[in-house]
């Protein structure tokens, strides 16, 4: 009876400590700032297309209104997840993971092809959902089987949780599969697996990636050729300047013409040439209108967000919270790096949006919900009195 009473008191003390904790308001500030900045830049980069096209009802605010609505939905999701104890998510990780994999399977026969790849299913992108469901389930699985950290067999079992959805995503969306692999690898590294295990699987993983690029898939009539073509045009965009290399060239012109201080907000010239400048290539318009200083400021905001995410992961009260925070932070870090690298033609075009800034419903809603989970984890930190 005495032991039970002491245990109850300890639980009560933990709850009181947690209740006194505050959220990481730096994360809140940075996320809201990025979303608002994104809405401004979406207007600046889209109003010309919107007001000159009957497809968009000749409404210069067409994309701004939709993104504002997306932001409100995302804010509701972030607020809900901020106040939903992240530990309760463990109950739903397996069902959510399974549902995500089922959606990926349904994407093959029922998905919609856009820009050469099949990514959309009934108006949303399943790969965006699968990134967070895989993060949650992998973190939960590692916490359940801590003995797996000691041997290679356990590593393979954990790795398979990432490999299964990666393989399914790669059929239709190689870049998202690569991003998920990076997220999963970061979580496995943070969990404490021996580095030699990563070395053992590096060869097969790289080989599988090369095959996914070279071989035709199910994403379109020639998914493999589409991916290989992106690499070829990345190496020499001027080999096809009016078609496949057009977006790369116009994006580079935009970045270069911005100079140090930019042409001024709303003064971009390249937005009339760049296809869908408000989407994945929006960083080029930011660079053109706000210059290197404006672009550096956005990079700084992402760096602050990643720094706070790492801090939250390191100070989480339990391993599950730490690994989930690690996965969320890794996604924001890698996705923003990939997007900016594509804009500057450092890597081939991937189709990954700039988090919180690029136009999009699914990506923004999921990203803000993830920030809600991260904020909730920040409330439960070590040593909080």
C-alpha positions as CSV (number, residue, x, y, z in Angstrom):
1,X,0.0,0.0,0.0
2,X,2.8,2.4,0.9
3,X,4.6,1.7,-2.4
4,X,1.4,2.3,-4.4
5,X,0.9,5.5,-2.5
6,X,4.4,6.7,-3.2
7,X,4.0,5.8,-6.9
8,X,0.8,7.8,-7.1
9,X,2.5,10.8,-5.5
10,X,5.4,10.6,-8.0
11,X,2.9,10.6,-10.9
12,X,1.1,13.6,-9.4
13,X,4.4,15.4,-9.0
14,X,5.3,14.8,-12.6
15,X,1.9,16.1,-13.7
16,X,2.3,19.2,-11.6
17,X,5.8,19.8,-13.0
18,X,4.5,19.4,-16.6
19,X,1.6,21.7,-15.9
20,X,4.0,24.5,-14.9
21,X,6.0,24.1,-18.1
22,X,5.4,26.5,-21.1
23,X,5.6,25.8,-24.8
24,X,8.5,26.8,-26.9
25,X,7.2,30.2,-28.0
26,X,10.2,30.7,-30.3
27,X,8.9,27.8,-32.4
28,X,5.4,29.4,-32.4
29,X,6.8,32.7,-33.5
30,X,8.9,31.3,-36.3
31,X,6.2,29.1,-37.7
32,X,3.6,31.8,-37.7
33,X,6.1,34.2,-39.2
34,X,7.0,31.8,-42.0
35,X,3.3,31.1,-42.8
36,X,2.5,34.8,-43.0
37,X,5.6,35.5,-45.1
38,X,4.6,32.6,-47.3
39,X,1.1,34.1,-47.9
40,X,2.7,37.5,-48.8
41,X,5.1,35.8,-51.3
42,X,2.4,33.6,-52.7
43,X,0.4,36.8,-53.5
44,X,3.5,38.4,-55.0
45,X,4.4,35.4,-57.2
46,X,0.8,34.4,-58.2
47,X,-1.3,37.5,-58.7
48,X,-0.2,37.9,-62.4
49,X,-1.1,34.3,-63.3
50,X,-4.3,34.5,-61.3
51,X,-5.7,37.7,-62.8
52,X,-4.8,36.8,-66.4
53,X,-6.4,33.3,-66.3
54,X,-10.0,32.3,-66.5
55,X,-9.0,29.0,-64.9
56,X,-8.5,31.1,-61.7
57,X,-11.6,33.3,-62.3
58,X,-9.3,36.2,-63.1
59,X,-9.0,36.7,-59.4
60,X,-5.6,38.1,-58.3
61,X,-6.3,36.9,-54.8
62,X,-7.2,33.3,-55.9
63,X,-4.1,31.6,-54.4
64,X,-3.9,33.9,-51.4
65,X,-7.4,33.1,-50.3
66,X,-6.8,29.4,-50.7
67,X,-3.5,29.5,-48.8
68,X,-5.1,31.7,-46.1
69,X,-7.8,29.0,-45.6
70,X,-5.1,26.3,-45.6
71,X,-3.2,28.3,-43.0
72,X,-6.3,28.5,-40.8
73,X,-6.9,24.7,-41.0
74,X,-3.2,24.2,-40.2
75,X,-3.5,26.6,-37.2
76,X,-6.4,24.6,-35.9
77,X,-4.4,21.4,-36.3
78,X,-1.4,22.9,-34.6
79,X,-3.4,24.2,-31.7
80,X,-5.1,20.8,-31.3
81,X,-1.9,18.8,-31.3
82,X,-0.2,21.3,-29.0
83,X,-2.8,20.5,-26.4
84,X,-3.0,16.8,-27.0
85,X,-0.5,14.9,-24.8
86,X,1.9,13.4,-27.3
87,X,2.2,10.2,-25.2
88,X,-1.4,9.3,-26.1
89,X,-0.3,9.1,-29.8
90,X,1.4,5.8,-29.1
91,X,-1.9,4.1,-29.0
92,X,-2.6,5.1,-32.6
93,X,0.8,4.7,-34.2
94,X,0.3,1.2,-35.7
95,X,-3.2,1.9,-37.1
96,X,-2.1,5.2,-38.6
97,X,1.0,3.5,-40.1
98,X,-1.1,0.8,-41.7
99,X,-3.7,3.3,-43.0
100,X,-0.8,5.3,-44.5
101,X,0.5,2.3,-46.3
102,X,-3.0,1.4,-47.6
103,X,-3.3,5.0,-49.0
104,X,0.0,4.5,-50.9
105,X,-1.3,1.3,-52.4
106,X,-4.5,3.0,-53.5
107,X,-2.4,5.8,-55.1
108,X,-1.2,3.4,-57.8
109,X,-4.6,2.7,-59.4
110,X,-6.6,5.8,-58.3
111,X,-4.0,8.6,-58.1
112,X,-3.8,11.6,-60.3
113,X,-0.7,12.3,-62.5
114,X,0.6,15.9,-62.4
115,X,3.9,17.2,-63.8
116,X,4.9,13.6,-64.8
117,X,4.4,12.0,-61.4
118,X,1.4,10.4,-59.6
119,X,1.3,12.0,-56.2
120,X,-2.3,13.0,-55.6
121,X,-5.1,10.9,-54.3
122,X,-8.6,12.5,-53.9
123,X,-7.1,15.9,-53.5
124,X,-4.3,15.2,-51.0
125,X,-0.8,13.7,-51.1
126,X,-0.6,10.4,-49.1
127,X,3.2,10.7,-48.9
128,X,2.9,13.8,-46.7
129,X,0.8,11.9,-44.2
130,X,3.0,8.8,-44.3
131,X,6.1,10.8,-43.4
132,X,4.6,11.7,-39.9
133,X,2.9,8.3,-39.4
134,X,6.1,6.5,-40.1
135,X,8.0,8.8,-37.7
136,X,5.5,8.1,-34.9
137,X,5.4,4.3,-35.4
138,X,9.2,4.0,-35.7
139,X,9.7,5.9,-32.5
140,X,7.0,3.8,-30.7
141,X,8.5,0.6,-32.0
142,X,12.0,1.5,-30.9
143,X,10.7,2.4,-27.4
144,X,8.9,-1.0,-27.2
145,X,12.0,-3.0,-28.2
146,X,15.0,-1.2,-26.7
147,X,16.9,-4.5,-26.8
148,X,16.9,-4.2,-30.6
149,X,19.5,-1.4,-30.3
150,X,22.1,-4.1,-29.4
151,X,22.2,-6.2,-32.5
152,X,22.0,-6.0,-36.3
153,X,18.8,-8.1,-36.5
154,X,17.0,-5.5,-34.4
155,X,18.4,-2.7,-36.6
156,X,17.0,-4.5,-39.7
157,X,13.5,-4.9,-38.1
158,X,13.4,-1.1,-37.3
159,X,14.8,-0.3,-40.7
160,X,12.0,-2.3,-42.4
161,X,9.4,0.1,-40.9
162,X,10.9,2.8,-43.0
163,X,11.8,0.7,-46.0
164,X,8.2,-0.6,-46.6
165,X,6.6,2.8,-47.2
166,X,9.8,4.1,-48.9
167,X,9.5,1.4,-51.5
168,X,5.8,2.1,-52.1
169,X,6.4,5.9,-52.3
170,X,9.3,5.4,-54.7
171,X,7.0,3.8,-57.2
172,X,5.2,7.2,-57.8
173,X,7.3,9.8,-56.0
174,X,11.1,9.1,-55.6
175,X,11.9,12.4,-53.9
176,X,9.5,11.9,-51.1
177,X,10.8,8.4,-50.6
178,X,14.3,9.8,-50.4
179,X,13.1,12.4,-47.8
180,X,11.4,9.7,-45.7
181,X,14.6,7.6,-45.8
182,X,16.6,10.5,-44.5
183,X,14.1,11.1,-41.7
184,X,14.1,7.4,-40.8
185,X,17.9,7.2,-40.9
186,X,18.1,10.2,-38.6
187,X,15.7,8.6,-36.1
188,X,17.7,5.4,-36.1
189,X,20.9,7.3,-35.6
190,X,19.4,9.3,-32.7
191,X,18.1,6.1,-31.1
192,X,21.7,4.9,-30.7
193,X,22.2,2.1,-33.2
194,X,25.9,1.3,-34.0
195,X,27.2,3.2,-37.0
196,X,28.6,0.0,-38.5
197,X,25.0,-1.1,-39.1
198,X,24.4,1.9,-41.3
199,X,27.6,1.0,-43.2
200,X,26.3,-2.6,-43.7
201,X,23.1,-1.4,-45.4
202,X,24.5,1.6,-47.3
203,X,25.4,-0.4,-50.4
204,X,22.0,-2.1,-50.9
205,X,20.2,1.2,-50.1
206,X,22.2,3.1,-52.7
207,X,21.7,0.3,-55.2
208,X,18.0,0.3,-54.7
209,X,17.9,4.1,-55.2
210,X,19.8,3.9,-58.5
211,X,17.4,1.1,-59.7
212,X,14.4,3.2,-58.7
213,X,15.8,6.1,-60.9
214,X,16.7,3.9,-63.9
215,X,13.8,1.5,-64.1
216,X,10.4,2.4,-65.3
217,X,7.8,2.5,-62.5
218,X,4.1,2.9,-62.1
219,X,4.0,6.6,-61.5
220,X,3.3,7.3,-65.1
221,X,3.8,5.7,-68.5
222,X,7.5,6.1,-68.1
223,X,8.3,7.1,-64.5
224,X,11.8,5.8,-64.6
225,X,12.6,7.8,-67.8
226,X,11.1,10.9,-66.2
227,X,13.4,10.6,-63.2
228,X,16.5,10.0,-65.4
229,X,15.5,12.9,-67.6
230,X,15.4,15.2,-64.6
231,X,19.0,14.2,-63.8
232,X,20.1,14.8,-67.4
233,X,18.5,18.2,-67.6
234,X,19.9,19.1,-64.2
235,X,23.4,18.5,-65.6
236,X,22.8,20.7,-68.6
237,X,19.5,22.7,-68.5
238,X,20.5,24.6,-71.6
239,X,20.3,21.5,-73.7
240,X,16.6,22.0,-73.7
241,X,16.1,25.7,-72.7
242,X,12.5,26.0,-74.0
243,X,11.0,22.9,-72.4
244,X,12.6,20.6,-69.7
245,X,15.3,23.1,-68.8
246,X,13.0,26.1,-68.9
247,X,12.1,26.2,-65.2
248,X,15.7,25.7,-64.0
249,X,17.0,28.5,-66.2
250,X,14.3,31.0,-65.3
251,X,14.8,30.1,-61.6
252,X,18.5,30.8,-61.8
253,X,17.8,34.1,-63.6
254,X,15.5,35.1,-60.8
255,X,18.1,34.3,-58.1
256,X,20.8,36.1,-60.0
257,X,18.8,39.2,-60.8
258,X,18.0,39.8,-57.1
259,X,21.5,40.8,-56.2
260,X,22.1,41.7,-52.6
261,X,19.0,43.7,-51.8
262,X,16.5,42.5,-54.4
263,X,14.2,44.3,-56.8
264,X,11.6,45.0,-54.1
265,X,8.5,43.2,-52.9
266,X,6.1,42.5,-55.8
267,X,8.7,43.6,-58.4
268,X,9.7,40.2,-59.7
269,X,10.1,40.0,-63.5
270,X,10.7,36.3,-63.7
271,X,7.3,35.3,-62.1
272,X,5.8,36.0,-65.5
273,X,8.1,33.3,-67.0
274,X,8.3,30.8,-64.2
275,X,5.6,28.1,-64.3
276,X,3.8,28.0,-61.0
277,X,6.3,30.3,-59.3
278,X,4.2,30.1,-56.1
279,X,4.9,26.4,-55.6
280,X,8.2,24.6,-55.2
281,X,10.2,27.3,-56.9
282,X,9.0,30.1,-54.7
283,X,12.5,30.6,-53.1
284,X,13.6,31.9,-56.5
285,X,11.0,34.7,-56.3
286,X,12.1,35.4,-52.7
287,X,15.7,35.8,-53.8
288,X,14.7,38.0,-56.8
289,X,12.5,40.4,-54.8
290,X,14.3,40.5,-51.5
291,X,17.8,39.7,-52.6
292,X,20.5,37.7,-50.8
293,X,19.6,39.4,-47.5
294,X,16.0,38.3,-47.7
295,X,16.9,34.8,-48.7
296,X,19.5,34.6,-45.9
297,X,16.8,35.7,-43.4
298,X,14.5,32.9,-44.5
299,X,17.4,30.4,-44.1
300,X,18.1,31.8,-40.7
301,X,14.4,31.3,-39.6
302,X,14.6,27.6,-40.7
303,X,18.0,27.3,-38.8
304,X,16.3,28.7,-35.7
305,X,13.4,26.2,-36.1
306,X,15.9,23.3,-36.5
307,X,17.9,24.5,-33.5
308,X,14.8,24.6,-31.3
309,X,13.7,21.2,-32.5
310,X,17.1,19.7,-31.6
311,X,16.9,21.3,-28.2
312,X,13.4,20.0,-27.6
313,X,14.5,16.5,-28.7
314,X,17.5,16.5,-26.4
315,X,15.5,17.6,-23.4
316,X,12.4,15.5,-23.9
317,X,11.2,13.6,-20.8
318,X,11.1,10.2,-22.6
319,X,12.6,8.4,-25.5
320,X,9.4,8.5,-27.5
321,X,9.2,12.3,-27.3
322,X,12.9,12.6,-28.2
323,X,12.7,10.4,-31.3
324,X,9.5,12.0,-32.5
325,X,10.9,15.5,-32.1
326,X,14.1,14.3,-33.9
327,X,12.0,13.0,-36.8
328,X,9.9,16.2,-37.1
329,X,13.0,18.4,-37.0
330,X,14.8,16.2,-39.5
331,X,11.9,16.5,-42.0
332,X,11.8,20.3,-41.7
333,X,15.6,20.5,-42.0
334,X,16.0,18.1,-45.0
335,X,13.0,19.4,-46.9
336,X,14.0,23.0,-46.7
337,X,17.6,22.2,-47.7
338,X,16.4,20.1,-50.6
339,X,14.0,22.8,-51.8
340,X,16.7,25.6,-51.7
341,X,19.2,23.3,-53.3
342,X,16.8,22.6,-56.2
343,X,16.1,26.3,-56.7
344,X,19.9,27.0,-57.1
345,X,20.3,23.9,-59.3
346,X,22.6,22.3,-56.8
347,X,20.6,19.0,-57.0
348,X,18.0,17.8,-59.6
349,X,14.4,18.9,-59.3
350,X,12.5,17.0,-56.7
351,X,9.2,18.7,-56.4
352,X,9.5,19.2,-52.6
353,X,7.8,22.4,-51.3
354,X,9.5,24.9,-49.0
355,X,7.9,24.2,-45.6
356,X,5.3,26.7,-44.5
357,X,6.1,29.0,-47.5
358,X,5.2,27.2,-50.7
359,X,1.6,27.1,-51.8
360,X,-0.2,23.9,-50.8
361,X,-2.9,22.5,-48.6
362,X,-1.8,19.0,-47.5
363,X,1.9,20.0,-47.0
364,X,1.0,23.1,-44.9
365,X,-1.6,21.4,-42.8
366,X,0.6,18.4,-42.0
367,X,3.6,20.6,-41.3
368,X,1.7,22.8,-38.8
369,X,0.2,19.7,-37.1
370,X,3.7,18.4,-36.7
371,X,4.7,21.7,-35.2
372,X,1.8,21.2,-32.7
373,X,3.3,17.8,-31.7
374,X,6.7,19.4,-31.3
375,X,5.3,22.1,-29.2
376,X,3.5,19.6,-27.0
377,X,6.8,17.7,-26.5
378,X,8.5,21.0,-25.6
379,X,6.0,21.3,-22.7
380,X,7.3,18.1,-21.1
381,X,11.0,18.8,-20.7
382,X,13.6,17.4,-18.3
383,X,14.3,19.2,-15.1
384,X,11.2,21.5,-15.2
385,X,10.1,22.5,-11.8
